[in-house]
Amino acid sequence: MREEEKNRDSKDRRYEFHIEEDQKGTRIDLVLSLLLPEISRSFIQKLFEKGMVRVEGKPCASKKYKVQTGELVEICLPEPEILSVEPEDIPLDIVYEDEDVLVVNKPRGMVVHPAAGNYTGTLVNAVMFHCGDRLSSINGVIRPGIVHRIDKDTSGLLMIAKNDMAHESLSRQLAEHSITRRYQALVYDNIKEEEGTVDAPIGRDPKNRLRQAVTDMDYGRRAVTHYRVLERLGRYTFIEARLETGRTHQIRVHMAYIHHPLVGDPVYGPRKSIKAEGQMLHARVLGFVHPRTGAYMEFESPLPEYFSQCLDRLRTKG
């Protein structure tokens, strides 16, 4: 169970957890990243160096420490820095908006949040201009309002939290795997079965730090992708992929793992590929329980024109 400890003399956020039986023997950084899904694992790992993670009241210096049942783990998240990223008047394709939640249709090619050397033209820049200071602060200064993300070259639906209450609710739903996230993708080769599930942990590729890969559970996080065939197009298959978990590059890594990489994927796809205007992956359906009303809401985004045209060309060839 998670508890937030409020300190009147500090704006740092402190959380306490008691380790449960099913978490025993797991690396502490992995446990914390699962309990705090809104915080990136890399950010959590840096907190160990600063002495901001404690076990049974004592600083824990090792992110590889394996927790034991009943242990009290404390983590302190520092006060968000002053945001230096500037709002930009970039058009947004808004699918839904109210006082708590914003759902947008992100175009292919747009980065979700700023990173080193890329502080302009992102979805965050656009959302900051649209919402002003009406965004959650939970995920820090670089990702205000960002509960989850999709890759730069993936198009489709993304939800934004406009306050901390909404952020915590949506993050909890993500952790519980109750949010509906269905993607459509075009992959190489003909998938023989009509549907299937890939249940394989994903972590940083030890051979290439810029890639993710299916890896050992000690170094990765459980990842589950369900898929079903929508249409067979000769040497290609048009599929729907449903995320149970949401790891970095999950669909791309899992489909490559079962030898059906995405068409247009420059990282996990084959070096020689058919001519495609980008990565053929679209976040088609997004559904969640509204943080304030408790009503289930579901949204759908049509395929982008370039994606539909690619499918039409393959149908014509068939």
N, C-alpha and C positions, 0 to 999 in steps of 0.2 A: 504494500500500500504506500502511496506517496503523500507526503505532507509538506506544505510550504511553511517555513518558519520566517516570520516577519521581524526584522530588526529595525527598531526606530532610529538607530544611529547610523544606519547604512542603507543604501538603496540596492545593495547586492541581494540576490535572490538565493535563499538557502533551501535545499531539499533534503529530506531524510527518508531512507528506505531500510526495511528489514529484509534480508535475503531469505527467499523462500526455498523450499526443498528442491524444486525443479530447476533452480538457478545455481545450485551447488556445483562447484568445480568449473564454473564459467569465468572467463577473463572479466575483470572488473570494468574495463572500458566498454566491452560489449554489453554487459548488463546495463550500464548507465545509458548507453545509446539506445537500448531497447525501451528503457523506462522513460527516457526523455527524447522521444522521436523527433521533436521539433528542433533539437540541437544536434549539429553534425558530430560524427564520431571524431573527426580530426580536431574539432574545437575542444571536445571533452578531453582528448589526450593531452592537449597543451596545459590543461588545468592541473594535471599531476605535477608538472614541473614547477608550478607556482604554489604548490602546497594547498590547493583548494579542494582536494578530495581527502576525506578521512574515513578510516575504518576503526570502529570501536573507539572513537575519540582521538586517534593518532593519525598524523599525516601519512598518506599512502603514496610512495614515490614511484611505484611500478604499475604501469597500466596493464601489465601482464599478470598481476596478482589474481589468483583464483579464489573466488569468494566461497564462504562456508555458510551453511544454514544458520539463520538467526542473527548473523552479524549486522550491526548497524552501520550503514554507509551514508555519509553526508557529503554533499557537493555544494559548492558555493559558486554561483554564476555572477560574474562581475557586472556592475552597472553598465548599461549600453553607452557606448561612446557617442559623442555628438556626430550626427550624420553629416558626412562631407559630400555625399552623392547629391547632385542637384536634380530637382524636378525638371522634366522636359515635356513640352507640348507635342507628344506623339499620339496619333490616333489610336484608340482602343476599340476593339470589336467586343462590346459589352453584351453578354447574353442575359445576365440578371444582376440586379443590384438592390440592396436595401441598407438599413443602418448597420448591419452586422457583416454581411457577406457580399463579395463581388465575384462574379463568374465571368471570365473573359475567354475569348477564342484567340489563342496565340498563333501568329503566323509562323511558318517555317522560316528559320534564319534569325529569329529574335532570341537573344540571350535572356534568361529569366531574371538573374540578379547580377550586379556588378562583381567583377573580380579584378585582380591585379592587371593593370594595363587596359582595362575595359570598363570604364566607369560611365559611359554614355550610351544612349540608344537601347537600353535594356527595358524589360517590362517594368522593373522597379522604378526606373526614371519616369516612365509613363504613368504608372499608378500613383506615384507621389504627386505628380501634377494634378491628376484627376481627383484624388482624395484629400490632398493637403495633409494635415496632421491626424486625419482619421484612419490610422492604420495601427495594427498591433505592434508592440515593441518586443515581443517575446524572442523573436529570432535574431535580435541584434540590429546593428545599424545598417548593415549592408543588405539585409533581407526583410525590411519592414513589411508585415502582412503576409509574407510568403510561408505557407503551410507545407506545400509540396512543390515540386518543380517537374518540368519536362525538358528534355534536351533541346539545345539550340535548333537542331534540324528536325525536330518533331513538332508537328502542328497540333492544335486542338485545345481542349478545355482545361482550364486551370482555375482553382478557387483561391480567393484572397480574403484574409481575415481583417476586418476593419477595426477590431478592438481585441483586447487580450482575452475576454470571455469567449468570443467566437474562436479565437486561435486555439485555446485550450480544449474546447469542445471538438473541433475538427481534428486536432492532433490526437486526441483520445480515440476518436473513431478510426483514424489511420492505424493506430497501435492495435486496435481491436479487430482490424481487417474488415470493418463493416461498411466502408465507403465503396461504392460501385465505381470501378474504373475499367472501362472496356475500350480497347484500341483496335484499329484495323491496320493490317500490314500486308505488304506484298513480299513474299519470300522466295528464295531460289528452290527449284526442284519440286517435284510432286510429292506432297506428304501422303503417305499410303493410308494412314488411319484417318477417320473422320474427326476425331478429337483426341486430346491427350493432356497430360500434366507434366511439367518439368519442375521437380522439387530438388533443387541443387543450390548449395550456399554460394554466395558471390562475395568476392573481396578483391583487393588490389592485385593485379597480375604481377607476380614476383619478377617476371622477365621483362615487363614493360610497365613502368609506373603510370603511364598515361592511359592504360587500359584497365578494365575490370575483367575478371575471369571466374569461372567456377573453380572453387578452391576448397581447402580443408576448413571445417567449422571453427577451428581454433583461430583462423585468420579471416574468416568471412562471416557473413550473416545469412541466416536461412532466407531463401528466396523461392517463391512458388508462383508459377505462371500456368494458367489454364488456357488452352487454345482449341479452336475448332475451325474446320475448313468451311469457308463461305463459297469458294469457287475455284475450280481447277483450270488453269490457263496454260496448258502445254507443259513447258519446263518450269513453270512458276505456279505458286499457290497463293490465293488471296484468303487471308485468315482473320479471325477475330481472336484477340488475346485479352484475357481477363487477369488483372493483377490481384493476387491475394496479399502479397507484400509489395513494397515499393523501393527497391534498391537502385542504385545508380546504374543506368544502362541495362536494366533487368531484362526487358524483352529482347533487346539486341544481343545480349550475352547468351541468354537461354536458347534463342533460336539458332544462333551460331553453334552452340554446344551440341544441339541435335542435328547439326549439318544442314540447316535451312536458314542461312543468314538473310538479313533484310536486303532487298534490292536498294541500291544507292547508299548503303552504309559504308562510309570511307574507312572506318576503323575495324569493324568485324566482318565485313563482306569480302568477297574475292577481289584480287587486284584488277582483274579484267572483268568488266560487267557491262550489262546493257546500258544504253544511254537513258539516264533517268535524271529528272530535274530535282535532285535532292533525295533525301532518305524517305522511303515509302513507309512512314509510320505516323498514324493520326490518332490522337486521343478523342475518340468519337462520343463516348457516353461518360457522364460524371453524375453520381448520385450520392446524397448525404442527408443526414437528419439535421434540420435547421437548428443552430445552437440556441435560439431563443424560443421558437414556437414548438419545437419537437416534431414538426411535420417532415416527412420524407420528401425530398425534392430531387428530381432527375432532369438532366439537360442533355441535349444531343446536338452535335455539330456535323454538318454534311462534309463529305470529303472535299478537300481543296480541288480546284479545277485541274491542276497539273497531275494530281493523283488519279482523278477520274479519267483524264485523257490517256494516261499510261495504261490503265486497265482496258480502255476501249481499243487501243492499238493492239494489245495482246489478244483481245477477243477477235479482232479482225484477222489477225494472223492465223488464229485457230480455225 
